[in-house]
């Protein structure tokens, strides 16, 4: 098996008040806060970041944000910067999520600026890519993924590339209950690994974690996580309830 440590990240999206978030974090920490076999990150909305971070203090669970602006400061109403996230001890940030791309018009170029800004500020990007149903059905999956990877990681140095976590999320499988088959998911993950080899060399590419982000649940996680190039999951709905999220961490820890 790969020497890459499994990685489970919870994307809460626009859910949970700060108080709700603290309660969820407390349950997660009680169950998996001391284990070190799997890297675990929770990503609350901006309003819940600071309180969740305090609840995580002293545990092995890390804090991530769901987005950030690429500029350091300025007249960008409603945005937050990488330095602001670092100031409350966030270590990770989700960038380029399909909802940001489709609902808020983020382009590959904008996502690239965010990736570079995050790395400059010692934030680890969870860099999201993936195709729509129309793109999948027209046979364009690999072409779409290649474009997103090459444009999104443009200008990233070999030295910093290992700080990035890639999340492949077939857009048609997010929140729909549809899941790519294990074979479909592994095929795209292997293709992404190959792209990383071309961009950064084999030694770096073998260290980068690639997560699956399309309706991973406790029922399908063991099979997905057993694949050679699937190193974890970016979890949406199943991260909003401690039991299901902990079961995913446990499933990842069981893969040897």
Secondary structure, DSSP 8 states (H G I E B T S, - for coil): --SS-EEEEEE--S---HHHHHHHHHHHHHHHSS--SEEEEEE--GGGHHHHHHHHTTSSEEEEES---SSSSSS-TT---HHHHHHTT--EEEES-HHHHHHH---HHHHHHHHHHHHHTT-EEEEEE---HHHHHTT-HHHHHHHHHHHHTTT--HHHHTT-EEEE--GGGSSSS----HHHHHHHHHHHHHHHHHHH-HHHHTTS-EEE-SS--HHHHHHHHTSTT--EEEESGGGSSHHHHHHHHHHHHT--
